[in-house]
């Protein structure tokens, strides 16, 4: 996608309520922005599996706050990030239709 071309050197990225790529946004980021240390995906859809998050091995700060609807498989991947020091959790998938 044109929006991520040339962003390989970024160390910090913030996207808030970004629905451009649907649920595969973390895959696009992990494959093209491996230098990220700070990533904010507040209110973005997050349904990716464990392997995607492991590609972000340099990540130190991850913000999944807001209405991100974080799934359990996302948490499994995030838990394996070796350098992660700060983690903001958004709306965790709890299986109810309303909060």
C-alpha positions, 0 to 999 in steps of 0.5 A, a space after each residue: 500500500 502506498 501509505 506505508 512505502 518508504 517508512 522502513 526506518 520509522 521508530 515511532 508510529 501512531 494510528 488512531 481509529 484507522 480502518 484503512 487496511 481492515 483487520 490486517 493492519 498489524 501484518 502490514 506494519 510488522 512486515 514493513 516497519 521492523 524498526 518500530 520501538 513505539 507503536 500506537 494503534 488506539 481504536 484500530 481493529 486487531 485480530 492478528 495471530 501470535 506470529 505477526 506480533 513476534 516480528 516487532 521484536 524491537 517494540 518497547 511501547 505498545 498502545 492498544 487502548 481505546 476501542 481496539 477489541 483486542 482478541 486473546 490471540 493478540 495478547 499471546 503474541 504481545 506477551 512474547 515481545 522481548 523488549 516490551 516495557 509499556 503496554 496499554 490494553 484496550 477493549 479486551 474481547 470478553 464475549 458479551 454483546 455490550 459492555 
